[in-house]
């Protein structure tokens, strides 16, 4: 399938590892020019090196997405480096687990407001480039109850609603907006990798709850992100799509 991503400019926030890095790598392999950001300089540089080793073209810059001014500056630098912006992928999560002030603050500032602010800054650039796509990385926790992680689930639900509003608002400007809701995705250093080592009972119970018999992989989320950001996904907007191996079933 011809995805039409050669030379397109793609921003992926929170892309130093896991799902974000997999998405950035997948876009780069399709010929897109990619910019990535994250808080940690060392891990971000390593991610950029891995993308370049695969033949990708990547710009990277340290950015704390909860800092509104820093995020605006990063988007401007990414635009300058890439020339044009066609796709924005909002990936970072504060993973607010605990029902307390800090849990809610993390969820609101990282999962929601960073996505809102990044959208504010990139929408004019995407429209200027002739249109494109915004992709929010949500969670199946935003589609059902989230007893273990109340702030995380509630704010991801808010992100899903915002996706619909943005899609309707931006359609006339040629910008599609969708959300991807991964289920339990396992990768080195991630939440489920830690659970496997430190809380095997929880890990085993989650794995047993997935009809496919395993946790998901980052590239299984990245494949959908690339499709939604490409010409092949041009008639899809306003959707929140679960990638969970049937976990919610």
C-alpha positions in Angstrom: 0.0 0.0 0.0 1.3 3.4 -1.0 1.1 5.6 2.1 2.3 8.9 0.5 4.5 9.9 3.5 7.7 10.5 1.6 9.0 13.9 2.7 6.1 14.7 5.0 6.9 16.4 8.3 5.9 14.6 11.4 6.1 15.6 15.1 6.0 12.9 17.8 6.0 14.2 21.3 7.2 11.9 24.1 9.2 9.7 21.7 12.3 8.6 23.6 11.0 5.1 24.1 8.1 2.8 23.9 5.1 3.6 21.8 6.3 7.1 20.9 9.6 5.8 19.6 8.0 3.1 17.7 5.6 5.6 16.0 8.5 7.9 15.1 10.5 5.0 13.7 7.6 3.8 11.6 7.0 7.2 10.1 10.7 7.6 9.3 10.8 4.2 7.6 8.0 5.4 5.3 10.1 8.3 4.2 8.7 11.0 6.5 10.9 13.6 8.1 10.4 13.3 11.9 11.0 15.5 14.9 10.8 13.9 18.4 11.0 15.4 21.9 11.1 14.1 25.4 12.4 15.3 28.8 15.5 13.1 29.1 18.4 14.2 26.8 20.3 10.9 26.9 17.4 8.6 26.1 16.1 11.1 23.4 19.5 11.1 21.7 19.6 7.3 21.8 16.1 7.1 20.2 17.2 9.6 17.5 20.3 7.4 16.8 18.2 4.3 16.4 15.9 6.0 13.9 18.9 7.3 11.9 20.5 3.9 12.0 17.4 2.6 10.1 17.9 5.3 7.5 15.5 7.7 8.9 15.7 11.5 9.0 15.1 12.9 12.5 15.3 16.2 14.4 15.3 15.9 18.2 15.1 18.4 21.1 14.6 18.2 24.8 11.2 19.5 25.9 9.1 19.2 29.0 5.6 19.2 27.5 4.1 20.5 30.7 6.0 23.7 30.2 3.7 25.7 27.9 6.5 28.1 26.7 9.0 25.3 26.1 6.4 23.3 24.1 5.6 26.3 21.9 9.3 26.8 21.3 9.9 23.1 20.5 7.1 23.1 17.9 8.7 26.2 16.3 12.1 24.6 16.2 10.7 21.4 14.7 8.9 23.3 12.0 12.2 25.1 11.2 14.0 21.8 11.0 11.5 20.0 9.0 10.3 22.8 6.7 6.6 21.7 6.9 4.4 19.9 9.4 1.8 17.5 8.2 1.2 15.2 11.2 1.3 15.7 15.0 1.3 12.7 17.3 0.6 13.5 20.9 2.1 10.6 22.9 3.3 11.6 26.4 1.5 10.4 29.5 2.0 11.3 33.1 0.2 8.0 33.9 -1.6 9.5 36.9 -2.4 6.3 38.9 -3.3 7.6 42.3 -6.6 9.4 43.1 -4.8 12.4 44.8 -3.7 15.9 43.9 -0.5 14.7 42.2 -2.2 12.0 40.2 -4.7 14.3 38.8 -2.2 17.1 38.2 0.0 14.7 36.1 -2.9 13.4 34.1 -4.3 16.9 33.3 -0.9 18.6 32.5 0.7 15.8 30.6 -2.1 13.7 29.0 -4.5 16.5 28.3 -3.1 20.0 28.3 0.2 19.0 26.5 -2.0 17.6 23.7 -4.2 20.7 23.6 -1.3 23.1 23.6 0.7 21.1 21.0 -2.5 21.2 18.8 -2.9 24.9 19.2 0.7 25.5 17.9 0.6 22.9 15.1 -2.8 23.4 13.6 -1.8 26.6 11.7 1.3 24.8 10.4 -0.6 21.8 9.2 -3.2 23.9 7.5 -0.4 25.9 5.9 1.1 22.7 4.6 -2.1 21.8 2.9 -3.7 19.7 5.6 -2.8 16.5 7.4 -3.6 14.8 10.7 -3.4 15.0 14.5 -3.2 11.7 16.4 -3.7 11.5 20.1 -2.5 8.5 22.0 -5.2 7.6 24.4 -6.0 4.3 26.2 -8.7 1.8 26.6 -8.8 3.1 30.2 -10.6 6.1 28.8 -13.3 3.8 27.2 -14.3 1.9 30.3 -13.9 2.0 34.1 -10.4 2.6 35.5 -10.4 1.6 39.1 -6.7 1.2 39.5 -5.9 4.5 37.8 -8.8 6.9 38.2 -7.1 10.1 36.9 -5.5 8.3 34.0 -8.8 6.9 32.8 -10.8 10.0 33.3 -8.4 12.3 31.5 -8.0 9.9 28.6 -11.8 9.9 28.3 -11.6 13.7 28.1 -8.9 13.4 25.3 -11.3 11.1 23.4 -14.0 13.7 23.6 -11.7 16.4 22.5 -10.7 14.3 19.5 -14.3 14.4 18.3 -14.6 18.2 18.9 -11.3 18.9 17.1 -12.2 16.6 14.2 -15.5 18.5 13.5 -13.8 21.9 14.0 -10.8 21.2 11.8 -12.3 19.2 8.9 -12.9 22.3 6.8 -9.1 23.1 7.1 -8.2 19.7 5.8 -7.0 18.3 9.2 -8.2 14.9 10.4 -8.1 14.1 14.1 -8.2 10.6 15.6 -7.2 8.9 18.8 -5.6 5.5 19.3 -6.5 3.7 22.5 -3.9 1.0 23.2 -4.6 -1.8 25.6 -1.7 -3.2 27.8 1.4 -2.7 25.7 4.7 -4.2 26.9 8.2 -2.8 26.1 11.5 -2.6 28.0 11.3 -0.2 30.9 7.5 0.3 30.5 4.8 -0.1 33.1 4.0 -3.7 32.2 7.7 -4.7 31.9 8.0 -3.4 35.5 4.8 -5.2 36.6 6.1 -8.5 35.1 9.2 -8.2 37.3 7.7 -6.6 40.5 4.0 -7.6 40.5 3.8 -10.8 38.6 0.3 -11.6 39.9 -1.1 -8.4 38.3 0.8 -9.0 35.1 -0.5 -12.6 34.9 -4.0 -11.5 35.6 -3.9 -8.9 32.8 -2.4 -11.3 30.4 -5.1 -13.9 31.2 -7.8 -11.3 30.5 -6.6 -10.7 26.9 -8.3 -13.1 24.5 -5.2 -13.1 22.3 -3.2 -14.5 25.2 -0.5 -11.9 25.3 0.2 -8.2 25.9 0.6 -6.0 22.9 3.7 -4.7 21.2 4.6 -1.1 20.4 4.8 -1.7 16.6 1.2 -2.8 16.7 0.2 0.7 17.8 2.7 2.4 15.5 1.2 0.6 12.4 -2.2 2.2 13.0 -0.7 5.6 13.8 1.2 5.6 10.4 -2.0 4.6 8.6 -4.1 7.3 10.2 -1.4 9.9 9.4 -1.1 8.8 5.8 -3.1 9.4 2.6 -4.5 5.9 3.1 -6.4 7.1 6.2 -7.8 10.2 4.5 -11.5 9.4 5.1 -11.1 8.6 8.9 -11.6 11.3 11.4 -13.2 11.8 14.8 -12.5 8.2 15.9 -11.0 6.6 18.9 -9.7 3.2 17.9 -8.7 0.5 20.4 -5.6 -1.5 19.7 -5.9 -4.1 22.5 -6.1 -7.7 21.1 -9.7 -7.9 22.4 -8.8 -6.9 25.9 -12.0 -4.9 26.5 -14.0 -7.9 25.3 
